[in-house]
Amino acid sequence: MDLKRATWIGVVTYIISFILGISIMYLLGIDPSQGSELPNSVLYINIIITIIVAGFFTWFYFKVKTGKGVKVKPSAKEGALFGVVLIIVGFILDLIIFGISSVATDVEQNIIKYYSNPLFWVALVLFLITTTVVGHILKKVKK
């Protein structure tokens, strides 16, 4: 595992998922500041977007050479580890964004309520499954 590379790819994955998610909300006429009060339809769309983005960046992580000219060898285990790194990066960025949002606006952002939504946990499990499956498939394709 290339932890430094996985972390940076995690940041990019988070930012792209965040931008796409916010864009979808604006297109649907939904105020993103509603936070944990978003309709389930938006959450479903954002789960799909996140899984697609995670799949792409997992592929990128395994297929593109590092600055040292080597690739990370794909496997289900490496995919799962990559997914865990992305989840940790996402959690840290969530804390930062929720903190900044709470300070910058008069609206209290409740991260506990956000994380207690069952759809969040479904998305998290699907996310980890996605990175694991992509690693497994790429290992099979490589053979």
Protein Blocks (a to p, Z undefined) as FASTA:
>chain_A
ZZklmmmmmmmmmmmmmmmmmmmmmmnopafklmmmpcfklmmmmmmmmmmmmmmmmmmm
mmpccfkopacdddfklmmmmmmmmmmmmmmmmmmmmmmmmmmpmbdcdfklmmmpmklm
mmmmmmmmmmmmmmmmmmmmmZZ
